[in-house]
Each structure stands twice: as structure tokens, then as C-alpha cells.
């Protein structure tokens, strides 16, 4: 998350099949925290950080 979003935390993001998988790791496990569809603003829902452009909001009809 640090490299792409500038957020210093122990979470990682994997994008696959139109979904973002937010996860963290321990020594012996991968823990999936949340799964978001690509149209959802997961950064806002998890951290309150708006990353969606106005053009995208207008296109998808979100507020």
C-alpha cells in the first residue's frame, strides 16, 4: 500500500477478476480482510481516502 497509495500500513492489495483483495500476512498465514469490486472506492471505505476522479464518479453515477 505504501508504494501505490502512500499509506504506511501492513495491508497489501491484489487485483484479480475485477476485484481488489485487501490482505495482510503473518509468518504462516495470508489473511483476507476485505474484497471489493473494481467499481467500489475501497480506499475511501477502508481509510477515508478519496482516489476516485470526478470523471469516474460521473460515469458510474456515484455520489
C-alpha positions as CSV (number, residue, x, y, z in Angstrom):
1,X,0.0,0.0,0.0
2,X,3.0,2.3,0.6
3,X,4.3,2.2,-2.9
4,X,1.0,2.7,-4.8
5,X,-1.1,4.7,-2.3
6,X,1.5,6.3,0.0
7,X,-0.2,4.6,3.0
8,X,2.1,3.2,5.7
9,X,0.3,0.0,6.9
10,X,0.7,-3.8,6.9
11,X,-2.0,-4.3,4.2
12,X,-1.5,-5.4,0.7
13,X,-3.8,-5.2,-2.4
14,X,-4.2,-7.8,-5.1
15,X,-6.3,-7.0,-8.2
16,X,-7.8,-10.0,-9.9
17,X,-11.0,-10.6,-12.0
18,X,-12.5,-7.2,-11.4
19,X,-11.9,-7.3,-7.7
20,X,-9.5,-5.9,-5.2
21,X,-8.4,-8.3,-2.4
22,X,-7.1,-6.4,0.7
23,X,-5.0,-8.7,2.8
24,X,-2.2,-8.9,5.4
25,X,0.3,-11.7,6.1
26,X,1.7,-13.3,9.2
27,X,4.5,-15.8,9.4
28,X,2.4,-18.7,8.4
29,X,-0.9,-17.2,7.0
30,X,-2.4,-14.9,4.5
31,X,-5.5,-13.1,6.0
32,X,-8.0,-11.7,3.5
33,X,-9.5,-8.6,5.2
34,X,-11.9,-7.3,2.5
35,X,-12.9,-7.9,-1.1
36,X,-14.1,-5.0,-3.2
37,X,-15.4,-4.8,-6.8
38,X,-13.4,-2.6,-9.1
39,X,-16.2,0.0,-9.1
40,X,-16.1,0.4,-5.4
41,X,-13.7,3.0,-3.9
42,X,-12.1,0.7,-1.4
43,X,-9.5,3.2,-0.3
44,X,-12.4,5.5,0.8
45,X,-14.3,2.7,2.5
46,X,-11.3,1.4,4.4
47,X,-9.2,4.5,5.1
48,X,-11.4,7.6,4.2
49,X,-9.0,8.4,1.3
50,X,-10.7,9.6,-1.9
51,X,-9.0,8.2,-5.0
52,X,-11.9,8.3,-7.4
53,X,-11.8,11.0,-10.0
54,X,-14.9,13.2,-10.7
55,X,-15.0,11.7,-14.2
56,X,-15.3,8.2,-12.8
57,X,-18.0,9.3,-10.3
58,X,-20.0,10.9,-13.1
59,X,-19.6,7.8,-15.3
60,X,-20.8,5.3,-12.7
61,X,-23.4,7.7,-11.2
62,X,-21.9,7.5,-7.7
63,X,-22.1,10.3,-5.1
